[in-house]
Amino acid sequence: MEWKILYWHWLVLGMALMIAEIFIPSFTIFWFGLGGLVAAAVLWLAPELSLTWQVLAWVAASTVCAYLWFRFIKPRMTDRTKAGISREAIVGEWGMVVKAPENGRRGSLRFAVPILGSDEWSFICREPVTVGERVRVRDISGNDLIVEKAGQEK
């Protein structure tokens, strides 16, 4: 017995996967659903396409869509700028050093609660700090936070 898959089977699979994304929010399943819609369109245009080519079209379309999303679109959606933050919202927050500044490079600190969607920020500190040390945000300078070691507050 040979399976005869029609274009609407791919439509149903694609829509089911896209609906599943609502209940399992990973934004990965969505691209496999979109790949199913592409496979449906390919099969609608070429109804005699074998199952192997249909699955190949689905996998290729899903992979391309997921790659484009994670490589180009998603990074642009995350707001990692500090422009527009009211100074009072971030000054006084405590964080932990996850990467100590060295050789003129900025350090990196992590907040317990994400600020503007990111829990990790670059910083400048006048005193030497080590990984794991607690620091407090004193000010903002451009795109960097100016911090001071715990116990150095004025």
JOKAPE-V84894 format. One record per backbone hydrogen bond with DSSP energy under -0.5 kcal/mol. NH is the residue of the N-H (numbers start at 1). CO is the residue of the C=O. E is the energy in kcal/mol with one decimal. If there is no record, write none. Layout:
[[NH | CO | E] [NH | CO | E]]
This chain:
[[5 | 3 | -0.7] [6 | 4 | -0.5] [9 | 6 | -1.3] [10 | 6 | -1.0] [11 | 7 | -1.8] [12 | 8 | -2.5] [13 | 9 | -2.5] [14 | 10 | -3.0] [15 | 11 | -2.7] [16 | 12 | -2.7] [17 | 13 | -2.4] [18 | 14 | -2.1] [19 | 15 | -2.5] [20 | 16 | -2.3] [21 | 17 | -1.2] [22 | 19 | -1.4] [23 | 19 | -0.7] [23 | 20 | -0.6] [24 | 20 | -2.3] [26 | 24 | -1.8] [31 | 28 | -0.9] [32 | 28 | -0.9] [33 | 29 | -2.0] [34 | 30 | -2.4] [35 | 31 | -2.0] [36 | 32 | -1.6] [37 | 33 | -1.7] [38 | 34 | -2.1] [39 | 35 | -2.5] [40 | 36 | -2.0] [41 | 37 | -2.1] [42 | 38 | -2.6] [43 | 39 | -2.5] [44 | 40 | -2.2] [45 | 41 | -1.9] [46 | 42 | -2.2] [49 | 46 | -1.6] [54 | 50 | -1.9] [55 | 51 | -2.7] [56 | 52 | -2.3] [57 | 53 | -2.3] [58 | 54 | -2.3] [59 | 55 | -2.9] [60 | 56 | -2.7] [61 | 57 | -2.6] [62 | 58 | -2.5] [63 | 59 | -2.6] [64 | 60 | -2.6] [65 | 61 | -2.5] [66 | 62 | -2.6] [67 | 63 | -2.7] [68 | 64 | -2.6] [69 | 65 | -2.2] [70 | 66 | -2.7] [71 | 67 | -2.6] [72 | 68 | -2.0] [73 | 68 | -1.6] [74 | 69 | -3.1] [76 | 72 | -0.5] [76 | 73 | -0.7] [77 | 73 | -0.9] [77 | 74 | -1.0] [78 | 74 | -1.0] [79 | 77 | -0.5] [80 | 78 | -1.1] [85 | 82 | -1.7] [89 | 86 | -1.8] [90 | 86 | -0.7] [90 | 87 | -0.9] [91 | 87 | -2.3] [92 | 137 | -2.4] [93 | 90 | -2.0] [95 | 135 | -2.8] [96 | 110 | -2.6] [97 | 133 | -2.6] [98 | 108 | -2.8] [99 | 108 | -2.0] [105 | 102 | -2.1] [107 | 123 | -1.9] [108 | 99 | -2.7] [109 | 121 | -3.1] [110 | 96 | -2.8] [111 | 119 | -2.9] [112 | 94 | -0.5] [115 | 118 | -2.5] [116 | 114 | -0.5] [118 | 115 | -1.3] [121 | 109 | -2.7] [123 | 107 | -2.0] [124 | 145 | -2.8] [126 | 147 | -0.6] [132 | 97 | -2.9] [133 | 130 | -1.8] [135 | 95 | -2.7] [136 | 148 | -2.7] [137 | 93 | -2.7] [138 | 146 | -3.3] [139 | 146 | -1.8] [141 | 144 | -3.1] [144 | 141 | -2.2] [145 | 122 | -1.8] [146 | 139 | -2.8] [147 | 124 | -2.7] [147 | 145 | -0.6] [148 | 136 | -2.0] [150 | 134 | -1.8] [152 | 149 | -1.9]]
